[in-house]
Amino acid sequence: METAGGKDGEGGSSGVPSGKRDSEGTCPMFHGAVAYGEPCAGAAISPSGPGAPSPLAAAWRRLARNRGAVFGMIVICAMSLAAAGAPVLSPHSYWDGVPGCERLGPRPGFWLGTDLLGRDVLSRMMHGARISLAVGAAATVLSLAIGLTVGLAAGYSAVYSRGLLDAALMRLTDTVYAFPGILLAVGIAAIAEKPSPYIVFIALGLSGWPGIARVTRAETMKIAAAEYVLAARSLGVPTSRILLRHILPNALSPVTVMATLAIGGNILGEAALSFLGLGAEDPYPSWGGMLSEARDHFTVYWWMGIFPGMAIVLTVLAFNVVGDGLRDALDVKSGGASY
Amino acid sequence: MSRLWFFVALWLCMAASFLCLGRSKAAGTAAGAAGLEIQAPGPGEGFLRVPINANPPTLDPTFVVTVVADGIDRRIFNTLVRHSPDESGRSLAIKPDLAESFECSDGGRLYTFRLRPGVKFHTGREVVARDVKWSLERLIFPDGYERLFELDRILGAQEFREAARKWRASLPPGDSVYADWSAAGLGVEGIRAPDKRTVEIELREPFAPFLSLMALTPAAVLPKEEVLRRKSDFGRFPIGTGPFRVAAHEPNSHILLERFDGYFEGPARLKGIFYRVVKENSVALQEYRAGRFDLSPVPMGMLREIKSDPSLSGELSETSGLSTAYLGFNMESGPAAGNVHLRRAMAFAVDREYLCSAILDGAAVPAKGVLPPGIPAYDPELKGQRYDPDAARRELEAAGFPEGKGLPPLRLYYRADGEGRLVCHAIQMQLRRAGIAVDLRPLEWGTFLARTRRGECPIFRLAWVADYPHPHNFLHTLFHSLLAGETNRTRTRDPDIDRLADAALQETDPAKSAELYRAAERRVLELAPWVVLYHGKTNLLIKRYVRGIRGRVTPLDVDTVLPGVDFHKVEMSPDFACAVDR
């Protein structure tokens, strides 16, 4: 109880808590709706009397009880630290090999071995983490921006106008959804004449939004029919304000789960594109690129491929378990009791 | 919690199976391959089983563009002359093939070939001189094989192409290359068939590499009536004079050649050759180990492991690949254009031994000069370019950048995928140690080629593979000022190189011609429009029971299809069974 507020603040990076606090503070209708037991997902049904833990604090506690999610969060934090501190923390240069130290297996000094040019695999992986995490996160933000916009507009128009906009946007979404994501990303990346992480982030971002748009649309339609939204409309609150202040915050929790899972997917996508030579700019390393370089020597110099591969698996797994944990923690009906 | 453990266990299982796969000798028995397995000849049936990495788009020799098609066509067709290893076994020399004798007269302008008697096409018809004339004209015909543009040096070739173009325009659109121009009275003036067994070819001016061109697969002799009758189907089931003919051809799957018993040198000892498409070299190697192929390429980076494996090291065959990898400078613009000392400094700063051993794993030999081993004028004694950090420092000082001070980072362009990438990473490291900063600029292959051709890349890494084994194809094609901006991508314009390359072309004495090419090569190295890097090698695994290939692989053989090897004499040894059991 005592730390709930503080922890809330810390957890604010996901964007959920602040949004929700805002909505609680600014929209009295919100509480009304909850009190009537309206099924508005995301608006956690909770005792909201003074002194009782906020819904977010409760969610956080459920999350903290989930050991898988805690493991995932620790992995993500560790990876982020390694990535952020790579220029300072990495024991060797990522581009310059140590003469005479080519193809060394893991040993003190080169904890994960060296590659064909005598470059330290650990140092390259730490630098590679920058690309993987940054591209994974940035692509997800881009997907979120597109997906949320499309989903909100489509869902709201489906409820309150004749739904032409909804039909148009959803057919567009279906079209993009019909393409295999990685194929679309390869296509976008191939248009650029030289590999670059910016291209990869745009390619993944542009191919990853349809899922988010669909979920957002479904949530929006559900919330838009809620009485507090009706009330806001009847009071003449501008549509943009209704969308941003009343609907978006309440639609965020399933989207948060999706976004967390999408980061993992985008890291995997970045690795795949780098593996195909469309990723990081030479000689900057990326996990997928390291895997690709190691492919021809896998049976002999296994460390060149195993460790970047493990990093990809571990990070994607971490994002997945955190996403699962978030789903359980935010879903009131299951009570987060599955663990 | 249990879910987490499940994930961890699953992951470990995957990692373990991945590792096992790499080691397993029985890998590759996937269900997908089973369908092919039924049709494939088994071991001991007298068929040589060869992996190919891609399906040739056509086997019509006039339009051959891939090494694989070239090699397969070598079994089906013959040319007037062929490249065979000379006495030393290291370089190639011109030997008779369909022509039993040939001579050059009129100061190098007239070539007379005397055809072997009694040579038959697979259809049973005898080869006559008119077939040779028609086949060569087909190469010059407007849609013919453009890599043999040198055939324009034949008297009347350009006039024929112009006339043929006009004549073709009057035809209904469609398969014009399958129309018969000779019936329309068209022909190349300089290619003559005075009688059934004599072919005369007259050139506008002497051209030393001419016989080398006549030995290339596109110059194969074709039966006109079959080409015209089968049209594009000729590309799938071609008819030639060679020791084998096509029995089955399934695109993207396999090509089965069977022995032609009427071959003019006597029937081949093999019953046939079975080519099966396997896209990844590493998969081909696994299947080779499992006994499903008799030949295998050596995947990039596997050489070291194979050499340390006692059962495989004895099956390894290594040969020069007739190629030279290099860093090219744009000689017209850019920081290196007007600064020969900077170019030489870079040539001294690159450690070629390191590139070959560290990255290429012994699949290449360090280069000293432009010509790769196996090319007739190759000079094993050449001093050429070499790694010398002290000399690099001196040259850099002479260039006006002592220890690299004041030198802006140089932009090095290269193909983003492929073996050159790591090589460029290593070159960046090595040049940085010499004080020369390099920015890496990987490009997509098509973009890269277009931009080097337009002269937009100040420094680029490329490799040149000989179109035909003759020094002309290096020292003229890559450095003559006439070709600046075309095949001369560095846009080198040097009167000395031009003069030496032109003089070599006119020289009919091979020894004197070789001396001129060597002088041109030394001039190139002095001018340093290239930093030569390495010459590629062909590494192949050949089963011990296959006789007649090992030791006969020539510098022409860059793939498992071995265009330079005479398969007519290849056989399976009788101790085959025990060899398989091993």
Interface residues (C-beta under 8 A of the other chain):
Chain A: R67 G68 F71 W95 D96 G97 E102 R103 L116 L117 G118 A190 E193 K194 P195 L276 G277 E281 D282 P283 E293 D296 H297 F298 T299 V300 W302 I306 G309 M310 V313 L317 V321 D324 Y339
Chain B: M1 R3 L4 F7 W11 A15 L19 G22 R23 S282 P299 M300 G301 M302 R304 E305 A358 I359 A416 D417 R421 L422 C424 H425 A426 Q428 M429 R432 L440 R441 P442 L443 E444 T447
